[in-house]
Amino acid sequence: MATTHERERRPQRRPQRLALLVAAATAVGGAAVGAGASSVTAPLAVQRVVSTPSAHNDVSAPLRDMRVTWPARPGFSHEPPEAVPAARPHVRDAAVQSSATASPSLQVLSTFHGISDGEHGYNVLMQGGLPPDTVGAVGTTQYVQMVNLAMAVFSKKGALLLGPVPANQVWQGFGGDCQSHDDGDPIVLFDHLANRWVVTQFAISTGSSGNGSMECIAISKTADATGGWYRYSFDYTKYGSINDYPKLGIMPAAYYMTYNFPGALVCAMARTAMLAGKPATQQCATAPGGLASLMPADLDGRVLPPKGEPEYLLEKAANSLNVFSFTVDWKHPGRSHLDKLSPLPVAPYNDACLVSAAPEVPNAYGCIPQPGSGPSGYVSALESTGDRLMFRLAYRRFADGHESMVVNHAASGGFPVGAVSGVRWYELSRRTGPWAVARQAKQQATYAPDLNSRWEGSVAMDRLGDIAMGYSLSGPATFPSIALTGRLYGDPPGQMRAETVAVAGMGSQIIPRWGDYSALTLDPTDDCTFWFTSEFLKLPGTFDWSTAVVSARFPGCHR
């Protein structure tokens, strides 16, 4: 989000991480990498849901026919720094991958610039925000990208088909805060089961008080994102805070949204009604335990989850993943419930580069080095956003019936070496019973193969079970860049191959805000090609970020 009331409300938006309930099996220090299965399946806590209708819905004119008017921005504004999570005792991360000797197998197919400063008439200082919150998704013929505070539609070859336009252009003529406010934190996904686009951002009319907190959601009428949209708004004012950091997961039964209120809010929206443009309801519950940030599972592939299976959600905790299931009954809402399951132990890790924050003083918030950062540097170190899981929690069910989810977060990859952040990734699997870290708990690692830092990752799995991961890359001699790595299904567990730098950065950013997320999605036409979008800088500066879109795949999957 990047509006003028940011300065007043953002410090409340990134609270220090609350203490979380952790099973005894996840005690730090001596826990083995092999720990990896949830011990019980009975819920530890159950929350009933509240069902409410959308505040408003309608149908838009074709997006390509709408008049574009950029709102007057009264001076550039940006999100204040993240609140640094409370430090935990340092542990031995036995899952660090400190080298990557296998040659890359993931092949970059194409790269083109997305919404970027100085391109296509777009100017970050006048029309954007910091950080860009870069997100995008691939469809059958198009790629749709959103940032703070703009949207664009590209062909798969990188030709600009529409935009950049204001991010709230989809809601022009809708009325209310969704039309009048362009506040950011965007998400875009392609509903490949219906061949439709889903875009969302929030509208906050009265700052951090939470009075006037709307989520604006739109579903395209066809696979053409430049056409008409079914538009909805949902009101969260009654929760007394802003519907911060919204994240989206698409499943057959619902569109699932999560928000970082003082406690994490989970909402299921009536997907079937919304695909038809009909009035829709949502069912919401607040996660028990004082949690701040949940990530909903998002379906990849054409094999559907088992009939009646709930939605799964994960939360990063101290050396574990908190697991939730959300059971939604649209005919009998009183039977819907959100369950907190037993925490899932993972290999102990240290929070991303917090151990190196002190040497970066007076950079009180940034910790990831870039050229020029440090005690004598002229630019800031960058923030890691290491207090939460990164978008997406990619879910896939295979033809043999087993289910997998992959997800990542930033973790310290070099303690006590220095200011190094690595990408901690997990593959979880189940056939029946609880989720567990795949392959006898070996499918997890902190990818930190050298003294560069890696963070703001996004990970997904193709139809053969190969895993790709994109992320930001930076170091004392490496400008912030866009890189990818991956592993074939048959590679040794817990190992990613050598990385490929897809877009080399050419400048450092003067202030620490970076992120807050990136996006890796699967091409629905082959279920093999990964499309990744993130940010980089073409020149040193502050209000001049650029983004890129990269496609890549493993050659064996395409055959």
C-alpha positions in Angstrom: 0.0 0.0 0.0 1.3 3.4 -0.8 -1.2 6.2 -0.1 -0.8 9.4 1.7 -2.1 8.1 5.0 0.7 5.5 5.1 2.9 7.6 7.4 0.2 7.6 10.1 -0.9 4.0 10.0 1.9 1.8 8.7 3.8 1.4 12.0 0.7 -0.3 13.3 0.6 -2.5 10.3 3.8 -4.4 11.0 3.6 -5.4 14.6 6.4 -7.4 16.3 5.8 -11.1 15.9 3.7 -12.3 18.8 4.7 -15.4 20.8 3.2 -18.4 19.2 2.2 -21.8 20.6 4.8 -24.4 19.7 4.7 -28.1 20.3 7.3 -29.6 22.6 8.8 -31.4 19.6 9.9 -28.1 18.1 12.2 -27.0 21.0 15.1 -25.1 19.6 18.8 -26.0 19.8 18.8 -29.8 19.6 15.9 -30.5 17.3 16.9 -32.8 14.4 16.3 -32.0 10.8 14.3 -35.2 10.6 11.5 -33.8 12.7 8.7 -33.3 10.2 5.2 -34.7 10.9 2.3 -33.3 12.8 1.8 -35.6 15.8 -2.0 -35.3 16.1 -4.9 -34.7 13.7 -7.5 -33.6 16.2 -8.0 -29.8 16.2 -6.2 -27.9 19.0 -8.8 -25.0 18.7 -11.9 -24.5 16.7 -13.4 -21.2 15.5 -16.9 -20.9 14.1 -17.4 -18.6 11.2 -19.6 -15.5 10.6 -21.4 -15.3 7.2 -21.9 -11.8 5.6 -23.0 -10.6 2.2 -20.8 -8.5 -0.1 -21.3 -4.8 0.4 -21.8 -4.2 -3.3 -21.5 -5.9 -6.6 -22.0 -5.0 -10.3 -20.6 -5.6 -13.8 -18.1 -3.3 -15.4 -17.7 -2.1 -19.0 -14.7 -3.6 -20.9 -11.6 -2.4 -19.2 -10.1 -1.5 -22.6 -12.9 1.0 -23.1 -12.6 2.8 -19.8 -11.2 6.3 -19.8 -7.9 6.4 -17.9 -7.4 9.2 -15.4 -4.5 9.0 -13.0 -5.4 10.4 -9.6 -3.4 13.4 -8.3 -0.9 12.1 -5.8 -0.1 14.8 -3.2 3.6 14.0 -3.1 5.2 10.6 -3.1 4.6 8.4 -0.1 6.0 5.1 1.0 5.5 2.5 3.6 7.4 3.1 6.8 10.0 0.4 7.8 9.0 -3.0 8.9 8.9 -3.7 12.7 11.8 -6.1 13.4 10.5 -9.3 14.9 11.6 -10.1 18.4 14.9 -12.0 18.4 14.9 -15.6 19.3 17.9 -17.7 20.6 20.2 -18.6 17.8 20.0 -22.2 16.7 22.1 -24.5 14.5 20.4 -24.6 11.1 21.4 -28.1 9.9 19.3 -27.6 6.8 21.5 -24.8 5.3 22.5 -25.6 1.7 25.8 -23.7 1.6 26.8 -24.7 -1.9 25.1 -25.6 -5.2 27.2 -27.7 -7.4 24.6 -29.2 -9.7 24.3 -27.3 -13.0 21.0 -25.4 -13.5 18.3 -27.4 -15.2 15.6 -24.7 -15.1 15.9 -22.9 -18.4 15.0 -19.2 -18.8 12.8 -18.9 -21.9 12.0 -15.2 -22.0 12.3 -12.0 -20.0 10.6 -8.6 -20.4 10.1 -5.5 -18.4 6.9 -5.2 -16.5 5.6 -1.9 -14.9 8.7 0.1 -14.5 9.8 3.7 -13.9 10.3 5.6 -17.1 8.6 3.0 -19.4 5.2 3.1 -21.1 4.6 6.6 -19.6 4.8 5.3 -16.1 6.5 7.3 -13.4 7.0 5.8 -9.9 7.3 9.2 -8.2 4.0 10.4 -9.6 2.0 7.2 -10.1 3.5 4.5 -7.9 4.5 3.6 -4.4 7.3 2.0 -2.4 7.7 -0.9 -2.1 5.9 -2.0 -5.4 4.4 -5.2 -3.9 5.1 -6.8 -7.3 2.6 -9.5 -8.2 1.4 -11.1 -11.5 0.0 -14.3 -13.0 -0.1 -16.0 -16.3 -3.2 -17.0 -18.2 -4.0 -18.8 -21.4 -2.8 -16.0 -23.7 -2.0 -13.0 -21.4 0.1 -12.0 -18.4 -1.5 -9.6 -15.9 0.8 -7.7 -13.5 -0.1 -5.4 -10.6 2.0 -3.2 -8.3 1.5 -0.3 -6.0 -0.4 1.4 -7.6 -0.8 0.3 -11.2 -2.0 -2.6 -13.4 -1.0 -3.8 -16.9 -1.9 -6.5 -19.3 0.8 -8.1 -21.5 0.9 -10.7 -24.2 3.0 -13.7 -23.3 5.7 -12.3 -25.6 5.8 -9.1 -23.6 3.8 -6.8 -25.8 1.8 -4.3 -23.8 -1.9 -4.8 -24.4 -3.3 -2.4 -21.8 -1.8 0.0 -19.3 -0.2 0.8 -17.1 -3.5 2.1 -15.6 -4.3 2.9 -12.0 -4.7 -0.2 -9.9 -8.3 0.7 -9.2 -9.2 1.2 -12.9 -11.1 -2.1 -12.7 -13.5 -0.4 -10.2 -14.2 2.8 -12.1 -17.9 3.5 -12.1 -18.4 1.0 -9.2 -18.8 3.8 -6.6 -17.7 3.9 -3.0 -14.2 3.5 -1.7 -13.1 0.9 -4.3 -13.6 3.6 -6.9 -12.4 6.6 -5.0 -9.4 5.0 -3.2 -6.4 3.4 -4.8 -4.6 1.9 -1.8 -2.6 -1.1 -3.1 -1.5 -4.4 -1.5 -2.6 -6.0 -4.8 -3.0 -9.6 -5.7 -3.7 -11.2 -9.1 -4.3 -14.8 -9.9 -5.6 -16.8 -12.9 -8.5 -19.2 -12.0 -7.4 -21.8 -14.5 -10.4 -24.1 -13.7 -12.7 -21.3 -15.0 -10.3 -19.5 -17.3 -10.9 -16.2 -15.4 -8.7 -13.6 -13.8 -9.1 -12.6 -10.1 -7.7 -9.3 -9.0 -8.0 -7.6 -5.6 -6.7 -4.7 -3.5 -7.9 -2.9 -0.4 -9.4 0.5 0.0 -8.8 2.2 3.3 -10.7 5.5 3.7 -9.8 6.5 7.3 -6.3 5.4 8.0 -5.2 3.0 10.7 -8.5 3.3 12.7 -10.0 0.6 10.5 -13.1 2.7 10.0 -13.8 2.2 6.3 -11.8 -1.0 5.5 -12.9 -2.5 2.2 -11.5 -5.3 0.1 -12.1 -4.8 -3.6 -12.3 -8.0 -5.7 -13.1 -8.5 -9.4 -13.4 -11.6 -11.6 -13.0 -11.2 -15.3 -16.0 -12.3 -17.5 -13.7 -14.1 -19.9 -10.0 -15.1 -20.2 -9.4 -11.6 -21.7 -8.3 -9.3 -18.9 -9.0 -6.2 -21.1 -12.7 -7.1 -21.2 -15.5 -6.8 -18.6 -15.4 -7.7 -14.9 -17.7 -8.8 -12.2 -16.9 -6.5 -9.3 -17.4 -6.9 -5.5 -16.5 -5.2 -2.3 -16.5 -6.7 1.2 -16.6 -4.5 4.3 -14.2 -5.3 7.2 -14.8 -2.1 9.2 -16.4 -4.0 12.1 -13.1 -5.7 12.9 -11.7 -2.4 14.1 -8.5 -2.4 12.1 -7.3 -2.4 8.5 -7.6 -5.5 6.4 -3.9 -5.6 5.9 -1.6 -7.7 3.7 -4.4 -9.6 1.9 -3.5 -12.9 0.3 -5.6 -15.0 -2.1 -5.9 -18.8 -2.7 -8.2 -20.3 -5.3 -9.9 -23.7 -4.8 -13.0 -25.2 -6.4 -15.1 -24.5 -3.3 -14.2 -20.9 -2.7 -11.9 -18.0 -3.1 -9.9 -17.8 0.2 -8.6 -14.5 1.5 -6.4 -13.9 4.5 -5.7 -10.6 6.2 -3.3 -9.5 8.9 -5.6 -8.0 11.6 -4.4 -8.1 15.2 -5.3 -11.7 14.8 -5.3 -13.4 11.3 -8.6 -13.2 9.6 -9.6 -16.0 7.1 -12.5 -15.6 4.7 -14.0 -17.9 2.1 -15.9 -16.1 -0.7 -18.6 -17.8 -2.8 -16.6 -18.6 -5.9 -19.5 -20.1 -7.9 -21.7 -17.0 -7.4 -18.9 -14.6 -8.2 -18.0 -16.4 -11.4 -21.6 -15.7 -12.5 -21.6 -12.1 -11.3 -24.3 -12.9 -8.8 -24.6 -11.4 -5.2 -22.1 -13.3 -3.1 -21.5 -14.1 0.6 -18.4 -14.7 2.5 -17.7 -16.8 5.6 -14.9 -15.5 8.0 -13.2 -16.6 11.1 -10.3 -15.2 13.2 -7.5 -17.6 13.8 -7.1 -18.5 17.4 -3.8 -18.0 19.2 -3.0 -14.3 18.4 -1.5 -15.1 15.0 -0.7 -12.3 12.6 -0.2 -13.8 9.1 -1.7 -16.9 7.4 -1.1 -18.0 3.8 -4.0 -19.9 2.0 -3.3 -22.8 -0.3 -3.7 -22.0 -4.0 -4.4 -24.8 -6.5 -2.1 -25.6 -9.4 -2.9 -28.3 -11.9 -6.1 -29.9 -13.0 -6.4 -32.7 -10.5 -8.8 -31.5 -7.9 -8.5 -31.9 -4.1 -10.4 -34.9 -2.6 -14.1 -34.2 -2.4 -15.0 -32.5 0.9 -11.4 -31.7 1.8 -11.0 -28.4 3.7 -8.8 -25.5 2.7 -5.3 -25.6 4.3 -3.5 -22.5 5.6 0.0 -22.1 7.1 1.7 -19.7 9.4 5.4 -19.3 10.0 6.3 -20.0 13.7 9.4 -20.7 15.7 10.9 -23.7 14.1 7.5 -25.0 13.0 4.6 -24.2 10.7 1.2 -23.7 12.3 -1.4 -25.6 10.3 -5.0 -24.7 9.9 -7.9 -26.2 8.1 -11.0 -24.3 7.0 -14.2 -26.3 6.4 -16.8 -24.3 4.5 -20.4 -25.4 4.2 -22.3 -23.0 1.9 -25.7 -24.7 2.4 -25.4 -24.7 6.2 -23.0 -21.9 7.3 -23.4 -22.9 10.9 -21.5 -26.0 10.2 -18.4 -24.2 8.9 -15.4 -24.0 11.1 -11.7 -23.0 11.2 -9.5 -25.6 13.0 -6.0 -25.1 14.4 -4.2 -28.4 14.0 -1.0 -29.6 15.7 2.0 -27.5 14.7 4.3 -29.1 12.0 7.9 -29.3 13.2 10.5 -28.2 10.7 14.3 -27.9 10.8 15.4 -25.2 13.2 16.3 -21.9 11.5 17.3 -18.3 12.4 15.2 -15.4 11.4 16.4 -13.7 8.2 19.7 -11.7 8.8 18.5 -10.3 12.2 21.8 -11.4 13.6 23.5 -8.8 11.3 21.2 -5.9 12.1 23.6 -4.3 14.5 26.5 -3.7 12.0 24.0 -1.9 9.8 23.4 0.9 12.4 22.2 3.6 11.7 20.2 1.5 9.2 17.8 0.6 12.0 15.5 -1.5 9.9 17.4 -2.8 6.9 19.7 -5.8 7.1 20.3 -7.2 3.6 23.5 -5.7 2.1 23.7 -4.1 -1.2 26.6 -2.2 -2.8 27.2 1.0 -0.7 25.4 -0.2 2.4 26.9 -0.6 5.8 28.4 1.7 8.5 30.3 3.8 5.9 27.9 3.4 3.0 25.6 6.0 1.4 22.6 3.7 0.9 20.6 1.6 3.3 20.6 -2.1 3.7 17.3 -3.7 2.6 14.5 -5.2 4.6 14.0 -9.0 4.5 10.2 -9.2 5.3 11.3 -12.3 7.1 8.6 -12.4 9.7 6.0 -14.3 7.5 5.6 -16.8 4.8 5.9 -15.6 1.2 3.2 -15.7 -1.5 2.1 -18.4 -2.7 1.4 -21.6 -0.7 1.2 -23.6 -3.9 -0.9 -26.8 -3.7 -0.9 -29.7 -6.1 -2.6 -33.1 -6.2 -1.0 -35.7 -8.3 -2.7 -38.5 -10.3 -1.6 -41.1 -7.8 -3.7 -39.3 -5.1 -0.9 -37.8 -3.0 -1.0 -34.0 -2.3 1.9 -31.6 -2.0 2.3 -28.0 -1.0 5.4 -25.8 -1.4 6.1 -22.5 0.4 9.0 -20.4 1.5 10.2 -17.6 3.8 13.5 -15.8 4.4 15.9 -17.1 7.0 19.5 -16.5 8.1 21.7 -18.5 5.9 25.1 -17.5 7.3 25.1 -17.2 11.1 27.6 -16.5 12.5 29.3 -15.6 9.2 27.6 -12.3 8.6 24.8 -10.5 6.9 23.4 -13.3 4.8 19.8 -14.2 4.2 18.7 -17.4 2.5 15.4 -18.7 1.2 14.0 -21.4 3.5 11.7 -23.6 1.4 9.6 -26.6 2.3 7.7 -29.3 0.4 4.9 -30.8 2.5 3.0 -33.9 1.4 0.2 -36.1 2.6 -1.9 -39.0 1.3 -4.0 -39.5 4.3 -3.6 -38.1 7.8 -1.6 -35.0 8.7 0.8 -33.0 6.6 4.5 -33.8 6.9 7.7 -32.5 5.4 8.1 -34.7 2.3 10.6 -37.5 1.9 11.1 -38.3 5.5 11.4 -34.6 6.4 14.3 -34.1 4.0 12.5 -31.8 1.5 13.4 -28.6 3.3 16.5 -26.3 3.2 17.8 -22.8 3.6 19.2 -22.0 0.2 22.3 -19.9 0.9 25.0 -21.1 -1.5 27.4 -18.1 -1.1 27.7 -14.8 0.8 25.0 -13.1 -1.3 21.6 -12.7 0.3 18.4 -14.2 -1.1 14.9 -13.2 0.0 11.3 -12.3 -1.1 11.0 -15.7 -2.7 8.1 -17.5 -4.5 8.1 -21.2 -5.1 5.9 -23.6 -7.1 5.9 -27.2 -8.5 5.2 -28.3 -12.1 3.1 -31.3 -13.1 6.1 -33.7 -12.8 7.0 -32.6 -9.3 9.9 -30.4 -10.3 10.3 -27.3 -8.1 11.2 -23.8 -9.2 12.0 -20.9 -7.0 12.4 -17.2 -7.8 13.7 -14.5 -5.4 15.6 -11.3 -5.0 19.4 -11.5 -4.9 21.8 -8.9 -3.3 25.2 -8.6 -1.7 28.0 -6.2 -0.9 29.2 -6.4 -4.5 25.9 -7.5 -6.1 23.1 -5.0 -7.0 19.6 -6.2 -6.1 18.7 -8.6 -8.9 16.2 -11.2 -10.0 17.3 -14.9 -9.8 15.9 -18.4 -10.0 16.9 -21.8 -9.0 15.2 -25.2 -9.1 15.4 -28.9 -8.6 14.2 -31.9 -10.6 11.9 -34.5 -8.9 14.7 -37.0 -8.8 17.4 -34.7 -7.4 18.7 -35.4 -3.9 16.2 -34.3 -1.3 16.7 -30.8 0.2 18.9 -29.7 -2.6 18.4 -26.9 -5.2 20.6 -26.6 -8.2 22.9 -23.6 -9.1 21.0 -20.4 -9.7 20.5 -18.4 -12.8 20.5 -14.6 -12.6 17.6 -13.7 -14.9 17.8 -9.9 -14.5 20.9 -8.3 -13.2 20.4 -5.1 -11.1 22.3 -2.0 -12.0 21.8 0.1 -8.9 21.2 0.2 -5.2 18.1 1.6 -3.4 18.7 4.4 -1.0 16.1 3.4 1.6 15.3 -0.1 3.1 11.7 -0.8 1.9 11.8 -3.7 -0.6 9.1 -6.2 -1.6 6.7 -7.0 0.1 6.3 -10.0 -2.1 6.8 -11.6 -5.6 4.9 -14.2 -7.5 5.7 -17.4 -9.3 2.7 -19.0 -11.2 2.2 -21.9 -13.6 1.2 -21.6 -17.2 -2.3 -23.3 -17.5 -1.6 -24.3 -21.1 1.1 -26.8 -20.3 1.3 -26.9 -16.5 5.1 -26.8 -17.0 6.2 -23.2 -17.6 6.8 -21.0 -14.6 6.3 -17.2 -14.8 8.0 -15.1 -12.2 7.8 -11.4 -11.5 9.8 -9.3 -9.0 11.6 -5.9 -8.8 15.1 -4.6 -9.5 16.8 -1.2 -10.1 18.1 0.0 -13.5 19.9 2.9 -11.8 20.8 3.8 -8.2 18.0 5.8 -6.5 14.9 5.6 -4.4 11.7 6.3 -6.4 12.8 4.5 -9.6 12.2 0.8 -9.3 11.6 -1.5 -12.2 10.0 -4.9 -12.5 10.5 -7.8 -14.9 8.6 -10.9 -15.9 10.6 -14.1 -16.5 9.4 -17.4 -18.0 11.3 -20.6 -17.4 10.8 -24.4 -17.4 12.5 -27.7 -17.0 13.0 -29.2 -20.5 11.8 -32.7 -19.5 8.4 -31.4 -18.4 7.5 -30.0 -21.8 8.1 -33.2 -23.7 
